[in-house]
Amino acid sequence: MFRRRFRMGRPLFLCIYDAIQRHDKYFFQRRDGAGKLGLSGLQKITAAFRILAYGLLADSTNEYIKIGESTALESLKRFYRVVVEVFGSHYLRSPDVNDVARLLHIGERQGFPEDERDINATIEEQAEVPNAEVEMTSVDDARFQEFLARHNKIKDRDAHFELEMH
């Protein structure tokens, strides 16, 4: 149920929530001048996730999360800023040669065609996509090194385009 609502698993959501809360004090629950508790960080982050996941309007989060439009928009803006600051250097960067090679290796192991332009490749429909197993054993590591050796020409853009032309 959680995965369907947020389009991610609960552990990933909580990891993102913890990182965001450590980075920006806005996502902590505070008391107002009258001593009344304000919105929790979970409410603010949930509003941002639901706006992103479903393309909801900010005022529609009031019905589900009990958060006003202006607070939902402020939460979304701060959420964007914090995600870029916290996760940007690792997850929002361009893939390097090792990233591309690792993804191609995983694709080969799962049976993806080597040439994406292959019009005769079969398409298998699955209701739920299994998680990719990334942990490598010594046998997989040796196969991965062989794979890297075969695809070592993808070091720069020109070599990559040259490889596609052949």
MOMORA-V442965 format. One record per helix or strand of 3 or more residues. SS is the DSSP state (@ for helix, = for strand). FROM is the first residue (numbers start at 1). LEN is the number of residues. If there is no record, write none. Layout:
# MOMORA-V442965
SS;FROM;LEN + SS;FROM;LEN
This chain:
# MOMORA-V442965
@;2;5 + @;10;14 + @;25;3 + @;41;14 + @;58;8 + @;69;23 + @;97;13 + @;138;13 + @;157;9
